[in-house]
Amino acid sequence: MYHSLLGDFESRRAEEFYLDVMRCLTPEQKWQIAINLWEMAVEAARANVRAEQPDWPEARVRATVAQRILEANGGAARLPTASH
């Protein structure tokens, strides 16, 4: 296993291949990849909250996910809480 700043790769050659592919992408393609990764992460967080609290309404699940994202990114802001 080869460890680098970009993550773990099977080899240095695998990392070089990854970098070559990334260099060939347009800025728009790179943004689309970033958006897709963001959406996958948010959906994974929603699934986690739903598994923890299956009876919560969707609005509360979304608010909890948003709060967790804020906290994970160093945000100190608190979202308004709705009465339940």
Protein Blocks (a to p, Z undefined) as FASTA:
>chain_A
ZZdfkbccfbfklmmmmmmmmmmpcfklmmmmmmmmmmmmmmmmmmmmmmmmmmbcfklm
mmmmmmmmmmmnopabdcddddZZ
